[in-house]
Amino acid sequence: MRPNNTIRRIPAFRARAKDGSVLIVAMILGLALAFMAGGYLTLTTQTMRNTQRTFELNTAFNLAESGAEYAVWCLKNSWTLPTGSWSGDASTKTYVGSANNPLFTDAQGNKAYFKVKVTAANTAFPTIVSEGIVIPTSGPAISKQIRVKLSNG
């Protein structure tokens, strides 16, 4: 028998092999989830940029159409302009909204204007070339052009 005053040895803590492997598996899964989340954020950001760019392209096309309509209206109304001015001789009329003073500014701060050139304005078959230009708050300017040939109906 042992006397009561003897010191009992407490066995040292021994790590089991399974404890470390669970930690490593958890770290690998966490790292995989982090990479997947990063990829999803990149995809979402790129989709947002593409959507914004498409919106600006559509705006530029609509401005080009507006410029052509404006020129047709001016042809029908003896070149009377509510704003701005036409320049050029009798056969070439040009109307330009300047980039420093845009005709339109949207809620996001994008500036937009159109350039219109009418050739053979004093004939029965004038041609209108209109360009819509959008200057986004970030990125390069975006432009779309259309050409309209008119005839007497």
Number of C-alpha atoms within 10 A of each C-alpha: 3 5 6 7 6 7 7 7 6 6 6 6 6 6 8 8 8 8 9 10 11 11 11 11 11 11 12 12 12 12 12 12 12 12 12 12 12 12 12 12 12 12 11 12 12 12 12 12 11 12 12 13 15 12 11 21 19 17 19 25 22 18 25 26 22 18 26 27 16 16 25 18 14 15 15 10 10 8 14 12 14 7 7 10 13 18 12 12 12 11 12 17 20 18 20 19 18 13 14 8 11 17 13 14 15 9 6 8 12 16 20 26 25 29 19 26 22 25 20 15 19 14 13 11 13 19 21 24 20 29 24 26 27 26 20 19 11 8 8 9 16 18 21 19 20 15 16 15 11 14 10 7 4
